[in-house]
Amino acid sequence: MPDLGLEVLFKGKNLMRILGGLGVALKISLISVAISILAGVLVGMLMTWKNPISRAVTRCYLEIVRIMPQMVLLFLVYFGTTRIFGWNLSGELSAVIVFSFWGTAEMADLVRGAIISIPIHQYESAAALGLTGMQTYRYIILPQTVRRLIPLSINLITRMIKTTSLVLMIGVVEVLKVAQQIIEANRMSSPNAAFGVYLTVFLLYFAACWPISMLAGYLEKRWR
Amino acid sequence: MSEKVLEIEHLVKRFDDLTVLNDISLDVHEGEVIVVVGPSGCGKSTLLRCINALEEIQGGEIRLKGEAVSKKSRNLPEIRQKIGMVFQSYELFPHLNVLDNITLAPTKVQKRSREEAAEEALALLSRVGLQEKAGSFPRQLSGGQKQRVAIVRALCMHPEILLFDEVTAALDPEMVREVLDVILGLAEQGKTMIIVTHEMQFARAVADKVIFLDEGVIKEEGDPDQFFDHPKTERAKEFLRTFTFERKHSHS
């Protein structure tokens, strides 16, 4: 059996360090996901308004996010704001800002799609029962929207978790960065560590995303 | 004559350049059952939608117990509570079970207690033979069952008037009966109703007054027996003929 270089994981505190790195990645993504979902629902509702100004603004926002690579956004926020505004944002905070900015736009577009897919008759029968506009959203439209959103937003959430691997570029020590550090440090003693350590990183990402997909499947079935 | 529940005066409804309802006037009294018939596209459904202010109107006035009904009314949600509407495609809320579909508006809009609303809902459900379906979701019901739930949902708000918009048009023939029986029962209880339907036998049985609507105008109105047996206008005769079938014998 070839040497997979797995032994480095058990040297010193390596395993704990790599798990800690995963913790950082998950912390950034989960905070961003939470912000994106809340803000995305609001912005998504705005996108369905007929008001031309709200339409134009949300449209611009969505296009900007779609066009810009996340890496550019990260650099812009992390390095750019320091020069221009003199802000000293930490890497993690910059990452949360960028991922929330990105996630909110994508989420809002999903929310918009889900809201307009609800038949107009649902609004009318709610109105006919005397529900106000807000009550209609609260009790009729949003609950149905959420059910339609689950599979789509799970996809977005797992994409956000995976994309956190970019934040090592702005000096955040997350799981991938820790992996690189471990490989570097053991370059002489276990030259094959790259395989074992990256394999472990792969498995960790899988372990983080798999339960989310399972949950989505379960909710979809329950709410069918 | 008993009290006027609904007054429609010179109602005009246009979609852009197309006049759908042209100068419609109609009074509905307490306990009266009005059946609106007419060819498709004559404006029957639009008339009901205007009465519930689901459509903006371009002229005339609609008043429910003296209160103006209009898309611009600030208290529109309150007025709509008093107007029950049942749609052709049921329009139950798919994410709520039958009981919650019925009690949502009474509890959230009328702020009645959940227990009291549920009690009434269950009593009404058992009257339409669906008490055991209270916990089911709409997707688990047949079309006829869904429509009966939709009727109960409207009833539970204690409306002054009920509007039925071709409520059997989407149903399989064997389910039409169960829904129409429920509506007949309501007529016997003295509910005020406006019914748009294509079921002529039913129309004759349930109506106190028949309105024949054609090209956006009331062409004929009156007693159901009079209308169905001796229609006055040529248009009404022609319309009623489409419901009778005769075999033409070639060797006569």
Interface residues (C-beta under 8 A of the other chain):
Chain A: H121 Q122 E124 S125 A126 A127 A128 L129 G130 L131 T132 Q135 Y139 I140 P143 Q144 R147 W223
Chain B: N52 L54 P77 E78 R80 Q81 I83 G84 M85 F87 S89 E91 L92 F93 P94 H95 L104 A105 K108 V109 Q110 R153 A154 M157
